Amino acid sequence: MIQGYATRDGTLRFRVRHEGKSTAIGHFKEFQGLSLTSIGMGTYLGNADATTDKLVVNAIKRSVASGAVNVIDTAINYRFQKAERAVGRAVRELIEEKIISRDEIFISTKNGYLTHDADLALDFWEYIHEHLIKKGVITANDISSDYNCMKVSYLEDQLNRSIKNLGLECIDLMYLHNVVESNVHDIGKDEVMRMLKEAFEFYEQKRSEGVIRYYGMATWTCFRVMPNSREYVNLKDMIDMAKEASVRHKKDEHGLRFIQLPFNLIMHEAATLRNQSINNSMYTVFEASSILGINVFTSVPLMQSRLLKSNMIPTIDGIESKALRCLQFVRSSPAIPLVGHKNPEHVEENIRIAKIKPLSTDEFNNILAGLVRAS
């Protein structure tokens, strides 16, 4: 079991070693007092096989060793638990090879969706029955029509499995994975909020035990829709709920410090849609997060490569690659985008962005204004 977690001193050590040398000045951002790279690596797609495992391990090691990445994002359901295991293997090898120490790298994962185990000879429902229902962790009625579950006993089971898969003593960030979008149509908003409250209290308990450092909400729609949508969530309400949970566990500060949502050249609501209410004023997600002390990671910067066929990609001086122009836009926002890559040629192209200074605020806002006019 790898001990420790990402720290201010550790991530600053990583930054000092790379910024202005293997990476451009400005490649790092400060999130929650940590020095994190302006892109992180995602691990979503790929077959659940040993060949993909090797590609993922090598991609993580190359991305981290280059100085381009010290943020790794995964989820227990990605490749049916094999993504977490590949992350754990890569981190262990990086530490054994003395390329990094544990306190220099920030690792997040997600619980919520049902998954089986690709390393076991059981199909999906056989696994769910044998390892969850038969053992009393959940009942069939706890599973949403989107194969998600918010029951605390399930979240605890999954957290324990994630710890084992990753081989970590402590996970830096544990997300609830699309839980609002995946449950609200089955059980209604009031019941979702009640279960969110229980989940926050559970994660505050795990923070007290040193199992996780922070928790968050990895989302798809709930922060990108208007308040009249059934899937809508107001971030301020989530913070208030987290504060209540932290008080019950006698913590000075709550642990809900991160959210994740899509953001790219087409899905730019986080910067353009004023749907978040704070003290009777409306703000974008980026604005509200800044006010509330929340750090934002974003997903699908390339829309799983579909954006590369779009005519929306702006011209950016000095960057010819369409992929890098997409990444340059999203990394120049207040958020840190998570970039999925595993094929060596994609890894080499994507990590080149670390050698380029991010756009200025004015340059970013000018591109954003153009996207709004075009939409």
Buried (B, 14 or more C-beta within 10 A) or exposed (E): EBEBBBBEEBBBBBBEEBBEEBBBEBBBBEBBEBBBBBBBBBBBBBEBEEEBBEBBBBBBBBBBBBBBBBBBBBBBBBBBBBBBBBBBBBBBBBBEEEEBBBBBBBBBBBBBBBBBBBEEEBEEEEBBEEBBBEEEBBEEEBBBEBBBBBBBBBBBBBBEBBBBBBBBBBBBBBBBBBBBBBBBBEEEBEEBBEBBBBBBBBBBBBBBEEBBBBBBBBBBBBBBBEEEEEBBBBBBEBBEBBBBBBEEBEBEEBBBBBBBBBBBBBBBBBBBBBBBBBEEEEBBBBBBBBBBEBBBBBBBBBBEEEBBEBEBBBEBEEBEBBBBBBBBBBBBBBBBBBBBBBEEEBBBBBBBBBEBEBBEEEBBBEBBEEBEEEE
